[in-house]
């Protein structure tokens, strides 16, 4: 603990004004008795690294990284966790004296939310992951580790999807998962058990990135976004007779993993998630 004041952390991205991360980490700190402050750090699109370097130089201890900087964060970390290496993307930085430590807690957060909070085991299922950017790269390894029978990665451009599939091929083989790539346009109308939207479509207000009936009735459709931006996707999932879920649970769970990395303890996520859902519901 910093004797001259609270330890500083932030979420770094563009945009960040909407982020619930400061609220989440304030609740984690109160729950665990940790002395810290958590801020929003807006990074110009062409100045992620100098902005974060200045934040670290001012005495900060670490930051979360959100769109569109997860690949840049990976490059900026001198040391990285095995899951960050597999993803090729970093969403959590710890500013150590021997160099920045990069980790990726997105996948753990997503899988924990799906399996523990939504009550949907992934083992043996058919899973569809949309998008091949930093968000999908961050969760693919953890989804594979949950041992679905089959995982299809679909993206607008085939080359990016294929690159991620190739980089995760050995990991998938080790876990007995059939991993394949597809374009969004060429997806068969196979009724997947679980669909995870890792594209920026919801963030951009562009609607659902895939057409047709791709979710089985009673399946689960998860958007990594939350709040009003995710509503179009959630409505589409419900129209297919499937269960919609936004990314708020994933956000809270991945934040808890980052908090543990920084502070050495994992907070209780259930009351924080329940409180956030109540707040969002009250806003209409």
N, C-alpha and C positions, 0 to 999 in steps of 0.2 A: 504494500500500500504506500502511496505517495504521502509523506508526512506534511507536505505543503499544500495539499489539495487533492481532490478526487482524481483517480486515473481517468484518462480520456480515451474514448472510442468513438467510432462513427460508422455510418453507412455511406460509402462512396459510390456515386453513380451519376447518371444523367438520363431521366429526371430522378429526383429523390424527395421532392416536396410531399408526395403522397405516402411515403414510407411509414409503416407502423413500427419499424425496428426500434426507434428511440423509446416508444411506449413500452414495447416488449421488454427491452433490456432494463428499463427503469423498474418494471415489476420484478424482473429476475433479481436485480440488485437489492430491492426492498425485502424480497423473500429470503435471500441468503445473507443479508447484512453486509454486502460488499459496498465499498465506498468508490463510486465511479459515476461518470456522466457519459452519456451517449448522444451524439449529435448527427446532423445531416451534413454531408460534405458534397456539395455540387461541384462536379469536375467538368470543365470544358471538354468538349469532344476531342480536341486535339492536345489536351494537357492533363491527362489522367496522372501520369507518373510525377511530374513536378508538383501537382496539387497534393498528392498523397505524401510525397517526400517532405513537403513543407509542414504538413500535419504531423508527421513522425518527428521531424526536427524540433517541433515545438513541445515535444515531450509526450506525445500520445503513445499509447501502448499497442494499438491495433485497430483494424477496421474490417468491416464487411464490405464486399464488393458486389455491386449489382450491374444490370445491363447499362451500357454495352461493353464493359471493361474486364470481363472475367479472363479473357485470353491475355490481355495486357498485364493483369495481375499475376498470372502464371509466369510470364516472362520476367516480371520484376522481383520474384521471390528467389533468393539465393538457395534456399533449402525448401523442399516440398515433401508432403506426405505421399505415401504410395497411392492413395486414392486420387490425389491431385495429379500425380504423374499419369495415372491411367486416363483421367479425364482430359488432361491437357488444358485445364481451366481451374482457376482459383476463385473462391468466393469469400475466403477468410484469410486475413494477413495478421500475423503477430510480429511486432517490431522488436526483435531480440537484438542484443548487443553484437552477436556474431553474424547478424544478417537477418533479413526478413524471412519468416517461416510462412509458407503458403499451404493452405489446406482447402478441401472442398467438402462442405457439410450438406450440400443440397440433396445429394442422393440419399444419405441417411435420413434426412428430414422427410423427404417424400415417402420413402418406404415405411418409415415408422408411422407416418400419418395414415397411409393406406391400410397398413396391417393392424396397428394398435387402435387408432382413433376411428377409422371407418370400418374396422372389423372385416377387412377383405384380405385373406391370405393370398399370396401370389404364386405359391408353389404349384406347378403343374398347369397353369393357365396360359392362355394366348393373350399376349400384351402387344399393344400398338403404341409406339412413341412417335409423336409428330415433331419434326424440327431437328436440325443438326447444328444449331448454334451453341453458345456457351451454356445455356440452360440445360439442353438435352445432354451435352457432353458431360455435364456435372452429375447427372443422375443415372446415366446408362450403366455404369459399373455396379451401382447398388441395386438397380433393378435386376441385373443378371445374377447378382449374388443371392437374390431372393428365390432363385431357381424356378422361374416360369418354364413351361415346356417350350414355348416359342416366343421370340421377341422380334417384331418387325419395326425397323426404323425408317420412317418415311419423311422425305424432305422435298422442297420444291425442285432443287437441283440434285440429280442422282450422285454426282461426284462427291459432294459433301457427306451425304448419307453413307456412301460406300467407304469413304475414308474413316469414318467413325466405326463402322462395322469391322473394317480391317484391323484397326488399332485395338479393338476389343475381342478379336476372334479367339485368341488363346484363352482369355478370361472366360469367355462363353463356353469354350470346349471343356475347361476345367470344371465348370458348374453344370455341364450337361444341358445347355440351353441352345436351341436352334436359333441362330441370329442371322437376320437377313435385311437387306436394304431395298427400298422402293422409292419411287417418286410419288408425290401426292396424287398426281393424275392417274397413275397406273395401279393404285390400290384396288385389290379385288373387294367386292362387297361380302367379305368373310365374316362375319359377326364375331369380333374379338370380345374377350371377357373384360378386359380393362384397356381404356384408352387414356393416355397422358398427353396433354397438349403443352409442348415445350416451345412452340413458335411464339413470335411476337404479335400474332394476329390480334389477340385481345388487347394488348397494350396499345396497339395502333388503332383500335376500334374497327378493325377490318373484317370482323365476323369469323365464322367457322372456316378453318383452312382446308377442310376436306368435304367431299360430297358423298351422298349415298348412305346406305344403312351399313355402318361398319361396326356397330356395337350390338351385342346380343341383348335381348330383353332381360332386364334385371342385372345387366352388367354395370360397370362403374366407369364414369367419365370424369377425369380430373384435369382442371386447368391450373397451371402454375400461378396464374394471376388470381386476384381476389377483388372483392368489391364490385362496383358498377361495371368496371371494364370486363369482368368475366361473365356478366349476366347473359350476353348473347350466346356464348358457348354453353352455359349451364342450361339455358332454355332448349337449345338444340339437343343436348343429351337427354333431357326429360322427354322431348318429343319422340325419341327413339325407344322409349320405354325403359330407359336405363337410369341409374342413380347419378345425379350430378354432385360434384364436390369441387369447391374452389381451392386456391392455394394457401389459404390462411393457416391451415394446420401445418402444412409443409414449412411455411415461414416461421412459425413458432418453434417447430421441432428442430429445424436447422439452426435457428438462433440459439437454442439450448445447447447444441453441440459446439457452437462457436464460443458460447459463454464458458463451457467446461474447458475448452482449449486455453482460453485466456485466464480463467480464475481457478481452475482445478476442481470445480464442483458442478454438478448438473442440476439445474433447478427443476421444480415440478411444473410441467407444462400445462396440465389439465385446467387449473383455475385461470391461467393467463389466456388460454384459447377460449374458454367459456366467456370470459369477460370481454374479449375482443369481438366475439360473435354477437354478444348482446349490444355492444356499442354500435356496431355496423347495422344491426337490425333496427335500432332506435333511430338511426339517421334516415331510415326508409329505403 
